[in-house]
Amino acid sequence: MHVGLRETIETDLPILFRNQADAESSAMAAFPSRDWEAFVAHQATIEANETVLSRTIVADGEVAGSIGSWQAEDERLVGYWIGREFWGRGVATAALHAFLALETSRPLTAYVAAHNLGSRRVLEKCGFTVVRQQRAEDGVEEFVTTLD
């Protein structure tokens, strides 16, 4: 499977919206989905924020998800969201590897829900290491990982 990254275009938004609205995906990420209006507003915020580096993930010509990095206080964070139909096919790992060539800031930090073993494995394959486990403000057990 060929996995690439490109800038997000307007026609990607309905697919990216559907990915984040999927109940199983939302549960796995331990992140609530947004309704369409909130999703579009969030996308506009991403586009307007100069600290954000964001890309659409394309797998064999299909929009598979999104990936990005942003500044949050004293941390440079990275995160991704993959459509469920692409899980377990190496898409997230390939996308993160490609993204790390674009995002050269280090250290990078990623938070992953403790029950999301697949995402934790993606991060580890790409060189991230667990620095601690904690309970987030919303009560979710999570791992904090970094790439130096």
Number of C-alpha atoms within 10 A of each C-alpha: 10 11 19 19 22 12 11 17 9 6 9 17 17 12 15 21 19 16 22 24 18 14 14 12 19 16 14 16 20 19 14 13 19 16 12 14 9 11 18 15 12 13 15 11 12 17 14 10 11 10 13 17 18 23 20 24 31 18 21 10 11 11 23 27 27 25 19 19 23 19 15 9 7 6 13 19 21 22 16 19 20 22 22 14 9 14 14 10 11 14 23 27 20 20 26 23 16 16 21 17 9 11 17 9 13 13 12 20 21 21 21 24 22 19 16 15 12 15 22 22 13 19 24 16 14 15 13 20 18 17 11 10 15 14 12 12 7 8 9 15 15 19 22 18 21 22 18 10
